[in-house]
Amino acid sequence: MNFLEDARTAPPLAHVAGFINDARQAFAKVRPPTRKDEDWRLLKLKPLFSATYGLTSGPTIPSKLELSESATCHLHLENGKVCLPSSNLAGLEKGVFVGSLEDAPSYVFEALEKKEASPFEDEYFDLLNRSSLQDIACIFVEKNILQPIPLHVSYGTFGDAFSSSPRLLILVEEGAQITVIETWEGEGAYFNLSSTECAVGKNAKLKHIRLQQDDSKATHISRLWASVDRDASYDSLSLSFGALLSRNDVFISHVGEGSFSRIDGLALLQANQVSDTHSTIDNCSPHCESHQLHKCVVNDSAHAIFNGRILVQQDAQRIDAY
């Protein structure tokens, strides 16, 4: 099986070479999921694992989705790489960094060292994403900074038998506020393996909207993790319209007392589409509150899956979870 072989053996990015090499070593020791695994028993993954994906992309196609309210706050990633010529970041407030992690100031790396470890760090597809990275996008909002214009992060993927592994880090420091809108689109029978990690500091607010409308022949597998600190708020809306097969794993960690999260989702499916959403809300501290609403509209021979669970740790008392 030559699954993403080119991507996994490509020279690692210099600024995160250790991060990538560690993932490649760990990836060699894990097995791919099968239908014998409880979380994957309803998905047919054999067509995905029998395919061969590489790094040769198709021709660039202009984005069809434009958000007028974010015209001056737009970061574009093309086939997994930050593309500044197609971006416009003129509307960013002072104290907000958006771009490739390669260009990030030193204090962003210092903040990353303090970030909680992701619950996906030993999981097959997250390791595969980290092993095959071509770039890492980063959003950093300094303490008490309000970013009034929503930030649009767009992903364009083009080409058949092409793999893209975009990764986005969102760090919102104490008391800061920002709205981030992620959108995926493209053309071809490609494989989009996406990962987004969010760290919401004390009393901070992150509103997070995600719109997946990949090509109807594509495969989209994503990981979303958000760590929510004391009295912070994480408000998320995920919309899944595209891809032949899409899988969205969501993990919310309430690490601070009094933290709040809202995790809403909608899957709109037709033809032979399959959409699978698995969510986990982990309450690690007392007095936390979470709301979740997920709806599916399914037509033709399409198939929708949803699995949600709520964890309450021993010291996390007086939890409200809806």
Secondary structure in CASP SS format (residue, H / E / C, confidence):
PFRMAT SS
TARGET T0000
AUTHOR 0000-0000-0000
METHOD secondary structure of the structure
MODEL  1
M C 1.00
N C 1.00
F C 1.00
L C 1.00
E H 1.00
D H 1.00
A H 1.00
R H 1.00
T H 1.00
A C 1.00
P C 1.00
P C 1.00
L C 1.00
A H 1.00
H H 1.00
V H 1.00
A H 1.00
G H 1.00
F H 1.00
I H 1.00
N H 1.00
D H 1.00
A H 1.00
R H 1.00
Q H 1.00
A H 1.00
F H 1.00
A C 1.00
K C 1.00
V C 1.00
R C 1.00
P C 1.00
P C 1.00
T C 1.00
R C 1.00
K C 1.00
D C 1.00
E H 1.00
D H 1.00
W H 1.00
R C 1.00
L C 1.00
L C 1.00
K C 1.00
L C 1.00
K H 1.00
P H 1.00
L H 1.00
F H 1.00
S H 1.00
A C 1.00
T C 1.00
Y C 1.00
G E 1.00
L C 1.00
T C 1.00
S C 1.00
G C 1.00
P C 1.00
T C 1.00
I C 1.00
P C 1.00
S C 1.00
K C 1.00
L C 1.00
E C 1.00
L C 1.00
S H 1.00
E H 1.00
S H 1.00
A C 1.00
T C 1.00
C C 1.00
H E 1.00
L E 1.00
H E 1.00
L E 1.00
E E 1.00
N C 1.00
G C 1.00
K E 1.00
V E 1.00
C C 1.00
L H 1.00
P H 1.00
S H 1.00
S C 1.00
N E 1.00
L C 1.00
A C 1.00
G C 1.00
L C 1.00
E C 1.00
K C 1.00
G C 1.00
V E 1.00
F E 1.00
V E 1.00
G E 1.00
S E 1.00
L H 1.00
E H 1.00
D H 1.00
A C 1.00
P C 1.00
S H 1.00
Y H 1.00
V H 1.00
F H 1.00
E H 1.00
A H 1.00
L H 1.00
E H 1.00
K H 1.00
K C 1.00
E C 1.00
A C 1.00
S C 1.00
P C 1.00
F C 1.00
E C 1.00
D C 1.00
E C 1.00
Y H 1.00
F H 1.00
D H 1.00
L H 1.00
L H 1.00
N H 1.00
R H 1.00
S H 1.00
S C 1.00
L C 1.00
Q C 1.00
D C 1.00
I C 1.00
A E 1.00
C E 1.00
I E 1.00
F E 1.00
V E 1.00
E C 1.00
K C 1.00
N C 1.00
I C 1.00
L E 1.00
Q C 1.00
P C 1.00
I C 1.00
P C 1.00
L E 1.00
H E 1.00
V E 1.00
S E 1.00
Y E 1.00
G E 1.00
T E 1.00
F E 1.00
G C 1.00
D C 1.00
A C 1.00
F E 1.00
S E 1.00
S E 1.00
S C 1.00
P C 1.00
R E 1.00
L E 1.00
L E 1.00
I E 1.00
L E 1.00
V E 1.00
E C 1.00
E C 1.00
G C 1.00
A C 1.00
Q E 1.00
I E 1.00
T E 1.00
V E 1.00
I E 1.00
E E 1.00
T E 1.00
W E 1.00
E E 1.00
G E 1.00
E E 1.00
G C 1.00
A C 1.00
Y C 1.00
F E 1.00
N E 1.00
L E 1.00
S E 1.00
S E 1.00
T E 1.00
E E 1.00
C E 1.00
A E 1.00
V E 1.00
G C 1.00
K C 1.00
N C 1.00
A C 1.00
K E 1.00
L E 1.00
K E 1.00
H E 1.00
I E 1.00
R E 1.00
L E 1.00
Q E 1.00
Q C 1.00
D C 1.00
D C 1.00
S C 1.00
K C 1.00
A C 1.00
T E 1.00
H E 1.00
I E 1.00
S E 1.00
R E 1.00
L E 1.00
W E 1.00
A E 1.00
S E 1.00
V E 1.00
D C 1.00
R C 1.00
D C 1.00
A C 1.00
S E 1.00
Y E 1.00
D E 1.00
S E 1.00
L E 1.00
S E 1.00
L E 1.00
S E 1.00
F C 1.00
G C 1.00
A C 1.00
L C 1.00
L E 1.00
S E 1.00
R E 1.00
N E 1.00
D E 1.00
V E 1.00
F E 1.00
I E 1.00
S E 1.00
H E 1.00
V C 1.00
G C 1.00
E C 1.00
G C 1.00
S C 1.00
F E 1.00
S E 1.00
R E 1.00
I E 1.00
D E 1.00
G E 1.00
L E 1.00
A E 1.00
L E 1.00
L E 1.00
Q C 1.00
A C 1.00
N C 1.00
Q C 1.00
V E 1.00
S E 1.00
D E 1.00
T E 1.00
H E 1.00
S E 1.00
T E 1.00
I E 1.00
D E 1.00
N E 1.00
C C 1.00
S C 1.00
P C 1.00
H C 1.00
C C 1.00
E E 1.00
S E 1.00
H E 1.00
Q E 1.00
L E 1.00
H E 1.00
K E 1.00
C E 1.00
V E 1.00
V E 1.00
N C 1.00
D C 1.00
S C 1.00
A C 1.00
H E 1.00
A E 1.00
I E 1.00
F E 1.00
N E 1.00
G E 1.00
R E 1.00
I E 1.00
L E 1.00
V E 1.00
Q C 1.00
Q C 1.00
D C 1.00
A C 1.00
Q C 1.00
R C 1.00
I C 1.00
D E 1.00
A E 1.00
Y C 1.00
END
